[in-house]
Every structure is written in structure tokens, then in C-alpha cells.
């Protein structure tokens, strides 16, 4: 089982030191969340709370993920990076391909792109991108990204994007894995059909196992079971003991996304407390799985 430390609910000026500490403690990955803006007047419904209101306040800092990943990669050697999740259809795919491809080159391939269709209509409007049909557009964007990352002269002629032969350089050293987020049937089917993996949020253990079973069923339906496939998510009602990790791995879960400081009951804590939380988590949960 791999472990991914989310950087949410820690001050951004701590992220470099926390990522270095996570690497030293045995974490395999850190996750960075994404928004560009949050409007003062928000009418869109947030899909991951019962109230429909975001769990984060309007002044929550959202550093640009690709600038941040560049800084984190420069200070680390092994740990990898994933966006959890990047609102892909709110962006121009050429700009995304350039940013992600550059991060992959400079980090030595330590990048995964977790994408979601997005929920905040107001953010799409601010970025001058259509909110309607964003799921279909995202699917074509994924095709465009993979085409551009092949390197050399390429072209694409689709419903939303159409371009003649051109080249984007430098190309990533290897294909950047694209993990598709969301737990609706549409999202799960999309991940199974075109994704290199699926990325989820916070679930009870039995709930996550049921979702993964559905996901694996869709992969069998689409004939994609023979492809490498990442499954990343969080469990909120069980500690990541060896037994829990065994059950998750048997179902196909590859990475457990967690937060050492949230598990310690801390949000936006001082650096020293967050560093201590990383060390405690590694000693209690990572080391026993790896013979430490």
C-alpha cells in the first residue's frame, strides 16, 4: 500500500518542509488541491457535503499546483505529486499540457494528473470556459493532452478542439498518468474507460470497497482490466492498520490518501506540530506495513 499525504489544511509556506519530511518518513506521494478563485456570492452546489456548501472558507489559500510542484520537486528526490483534483475543463488544454509536461520533465516523471469535471459554475465563468458539457469536453481534453505529450509533430481533429500538425516540447519522459475523479456512475465509467486510474475523496471502508467493486466491474465491461490502473481514496471510519490496508489492496486500492495532521485533530497548525504529526503517522501506520 502506498500512502499519499494531502497538503490541505496546512499553511502553504510550510509545504516545502512538510513534503521533505513526508518523503523522509516514507510517504510515497503528496496531493495538492486546486481552485483558481472562489466568488463572494456562490450559488453552485458543492457535491461532497450534505449542506451543499463547501467545507472550506472563501479565504482558503489555493497556490497554483504546477508552480508548487516545481518548487517541491526541486527539494525532493523520490516522493511523487498528484493533483486532487485539477479542474481540467476550466482550462485551455494547451496551457495544461505545457505546465504538466514541464513539471514531469523537471521532476523526473514524478507527476500524476488527477482531474475532475468541476462543480463551481462561477469559477468557469471567471476563466471564460463553458460550464455546459464540461464532462464531454474533459474527455476530449484528455485525448489532446496525451497526443501533445507524445512529442514530435501531432494533430487532433475533434468536436471541441481542432488543430493541424504542431509540436509541444519538451515532452514528458514517459506518459503522465491521468486519474479521473468523482464517484457518480458517469465519473466511475469515465475512469474505467479512459483513465489511468480513479481518485476518490472521503469514504467509509465498506462504502469505498463497494465503489471499487463497481469500478472494477466497469473496467471488465470496457475490457480495460489488463491496463495498469491506480486507485486512490481516503477511509474515514478506520485507521490504516495492516488489516485494513490488506482489505483495500485485495480490492485493488493502490494508494491511501490521508492527512497526518487532520488525524491528529489539527488544522492550520504551526509547522512543528505538523512535522510531529507526520512522524507519528509514519511510526504508527507506515512502518508496521514495511517491516519498520
C-alpha positions in Angstrom: 0.0 0.0 0.0 1.2 3.5 -0.9 0.5 6.5 1.3 -0.3 10.0 0.0 -0.3 13.0 2.3 -2.7 15.7 1.4 -1.3 19.2 1.9 -4.7 20.7 2.6 -5.2 22.4 6.0 -1.5 23.3 6.3 -0.2 26.8 5.6 1.3 26.9 2.1 4.6 28.4 3.4 5.0 25.1 5.3 4.6 22.9 2.2 8.2 22.5 1.2 9.3 21.5 4.7 6.3 19.2 5.1 6.9 17.5 1.8 10.6 16.9 2.6 9.5 15.5 6.0 6.9 13.3 4.3 9.5 11.9 1.9 11.9 11.1 4.8 9.1 9.5 6.8 8.2 7.1 4.0 5.2 8.7 2.3 5.0 7.9 -1.4 3.2 11.0 -2.6 1.7 14.3 -1.7 -1.6 15.7 -3.0 -2.4 19.3 -4.0 -5.9 20.6 -4.4 -7.0 23.1 -7.0 -9.1 26.2 -7.4 -8.3 29.5 -9.1 -10.9 31.7 -7.4 -13.9 31.5 -5.1 -16.5 34.2 -5.6 -18.1 36.2 -2.8 -21.5 35.1 -4.0 -21.6 31.4 -4.6 -24.8 29.7 -5.9 -23.2 26.5 -7.1 -23.8 23.3 -5.0 -20.8 21.7 -3.5 -21.3 17.9 -4.2 -19.3 16.5 -1.2 -21.3 17.8 1.8 -24.9 17.3 2.8 -25.5 21.0 3.0 -24.2 21.7 -0.5 -21.8 24.3 0.9 -18.0 24.0 0.7 -16.2 22.6 3.7 -13.5 25.3 3.2 -13.9 29.1 3.8 -13.6 31.6 0.9 -10.2 32.8 2.0 -8.7 29.3 1.8 -5.3 29.5 0.0 -5.1 27.6 -3.3 -1.5 28.0 -4.6 -1.1 27.2 -8.2 -0.4 23.5 -8.2 2.2 23.4 -11.0 4.3 26.3 -9.7 4.1 24.5 -6.3 5.0 21.1 -7.7 8.1 22.6 -9.4 9.2 24.0 -6.0 8.5 20.7 -4.2 10.3 18.6 -6.8 13.4 20.8 -6.6 13.7 20.0 -2.9 12.9 16.2 -3.0 14.2 13.1 -4.8 11.7 10.3 -4.5 8.3 11.5 -3.5 5.7 12.0 -6.3 2.9 14.5 -6.7 -0.8 14.3 -7.6 -3.5 16.9 -8.1 -6.6 16.1 -6.1 -8.2 17.2 -8.3 -7.4 19.6 -11.1 -10.4 21.2 -12.7 -9.4 20.3 -16.2 -12.4 21.6 -18.3 -12.0 25.1 -16.8 -8.6 25.4 -18.6 -7.2 25.5 -22.1 -5.6 22.1 -22.8 -2.5 23.5 -24.5 -1.7 25.5 -21.3 -2.3 22.4 -19.2 -0.2 20.2 -21.4 2.7 22.6 -21.2 2.5 23.1 -17.4 2.1 19.4 -16.6 4.7 18.3 -19.2 7.2 20.7 -17.9 6.6 19.6 -14.3 7.0 16.0 -15.4 10.3 16.7 -17.1 11.8 18.7 -14.3 10.7 16.2 -11.6 12.0 13.2 -13.5 8.5 11.9 -14.1 7.2 12.2 -10.5 3.8 13.6 -11.5 0.3 12.3 -11.8 -2.6 14.4 -13.1 -5.8 13.9 -11.1 -8.7 15.6 -12.9 -12.3 16.4 -12.2 -15.1 17.9 -14.2 -15.6 20.7 -11.7 -18.7 21.9 -9.8 -18.3 25.7 -9.5 -20.1 27.4 -12.4 -18.8 30.8 -11.2 -15.2 29.7 -11.5 -15.8 28.5 -15.1 -17.3 31.9 -15.9 -14.3 33.8 -14.4 -12.0 31.7 -16.6 -14.2 32.2 -19.6 -14.8 28.5 -20.2 -18.3 26.9 -20.8 -19.8 25.0 -17.9 -22.1 23.0 -20.0 -20.9 19.8 -21.5 -17.7 20.0 -19.4 -17.6 16.3 -18.9 -17.6 15.5 -22.7 -15.1 18.3 -23.2 -12.8 16.9 -20.5 -12.8 13.5 -22.2 -11.5 15.1 -25.4 -9.0 17.2 -23.4 -7.5 14.0 -22.0 -7.1 12.8 -25.6 -5.5 16.1 -26.5 -3.1 16.0 -23.6 -1.9 12.5 -24.4 -1.4 13.5 -28.0 0.7 16.5 -27.2 2.8 14.6 -24.7 3.8 12.0 -27.3 6.3 14.5 -28.6 7.1 15.4 -32.2 4.6 16.8 -34.7 1.0 15.8 -33.9 -2.5 16.8 -34.8 -6.0 16.5 -33.5 -9.4 16.9 -35.1 -12.3 16.6 -32.6 -15.6 18.2 -31.6 -14.2 20.7 -29.2 -10.5 21.0 -30.3 -9.1 21.0 -33.8 -5.5 21.7 -34.8 -3.1 20.8 -37.6 0.4 19.4 -37.1 2.3 21.1 -34.3 4.8 20.2 -31.6 5.0 20.9 -27.9 8.4 20.5 -26.3 9.8 19.2 -24.1 7.7 16.1 -24.0 7.4 14.2 -20.6 10.0 11.4 -20.2 7.0 8.9 -20.1 3.2 9.2 -20.3 1.8 11.2 -17.4 -0.9 9.1 -15.6 -4.3 10.7 -15.7 -6.5 9.7 -12.8 -10.2 10.6 -13.1 -12.1 11.8 -10.0 -15.7 11.6 -8.9 -17.9 8.8 -7.6 -21.0 9.2 -9.8 -21.7 6.4 -12.3 -20.7 8.7 -15.1 -17.4 9.5 -13.4 -16.6 5.9 -12.5 -17.4 4.7 -16.0 -15.2 7.5 -17.4 -12.3 6.5 -15.2 -12.7 2.8 -16.1 -13.0 3.6 -19.8 -10.3 6.2 -20.4 -8.4 6.8 -17.2 -5.1 5.5 -15.9 -6.8 5.4 -12.6 -9.5 6.7 -10.3 -9.1 9.2 -7.5 -11.8 9.5 -4.8 -12.4 11.6 -1.7 -13.5 10.5 1.8 -15.5 7.3 2.4 -16.3 4.7 5.0 -14.5 1.5 4.4 -17.5 -0.5 3.3 -18.6 2.4 1.1 -15.2 2.6 -0.6 -15.0 -1.2 -1.2 -18.4 -1.1 -2.8 -17.3 1.8 -5.1 -14.2 -0.1 -6.1 -16.2 -3.2 -6.9 -18.4 -1.2 -9.2 -15.3 0.4 -10.8 -13.7 -3.0 -11.4 -17.0 -4.2 -12.9 -16.9 -1.2 -15.4 -13.3 -2.0 -16.2 -14.3 -5.6 -17.1 -17.2 -4.3 -19.2 -14.9 -2.0 -21.2 -12.1 -4.5 -21.5 -9.6 -2.4 -19.6 -8.7 -4.8 -16.8 -5.3 -5.6 -18.4 -4.1 -2.0 -18.2 -2.2 -0.6 -15.2 -4.7 1.3 -13.0 -4.2 3.4 -9.9 -7.0 3.6 -7.3 -6.6 6.3 -4.7 -9.0 7.3 -1.9 -9.4 8.0 1.8 -11.0 6.0 4.5 -12.6 8.0 7.4 -14.0 5.4 9.8 -11.0 3.1 10.2 -7.3 3.6 11.0 -4.9 2.4 8.3 -3.9 -0.8 10.1 -2.3 -3.7 8.3 -5.6 -5.5 8.2 -7.5 -2.5 6.7 -4.7 -2.0 4.2 -4.8 -5.7 3.3 -8.5 -5.5 2.5 -8.1 -2.4 0.4 -5.2 -3.9 -1.5 -7.1 -7.1 -2.2 -9.9 -4.9 -3.7 -7.5 -3.1 -5.9 -6.8 0.1 -4.0 -3.2 1.2 -4.6 -2.8 4.4 -2.6 -4.4 5.6 0.6 -4.8 9.4 0.7 -4.6 10.7 4.3 -3.7 13.6 6.4 -1.4 13.2 9.4 -2.4 16.5 11.0 -6.1 16.0 10.5 -5.9 12.6 12.1 -4.1 14.3 15.0 -7.1 16.7 15.2 -5.2 19.7 13.8 -6.0 22.3 11.1 -3.6 25.1 10.1 -1.3 24.2 13.0 2.2 25.5 13.5 4.9 23.8 11.4 6.4 21.9 14.4 3.1 20.3 15.2 2.5 19.2 11.6 6.0 17.8 11.4 5.4 15.8 14.6 2.1 14.5 13.2 3.9 13.2 10.1 6.5 11.4 12.2 3.8 9.9 14.4 1.7 8.7 11.5 4.7 7.1 9.8 5.7 5.3 13.0 2.2 4.0 13.7 1.0 3.1 10.2 3.7 3.1 7.5 6.5 1.4 9.5 4.4 -1.7 10.5 3.5 -2.3 6.9 7.1 -2.1 5.7 8.8 -4.1 8.5 9.9 -1.0 10.4 
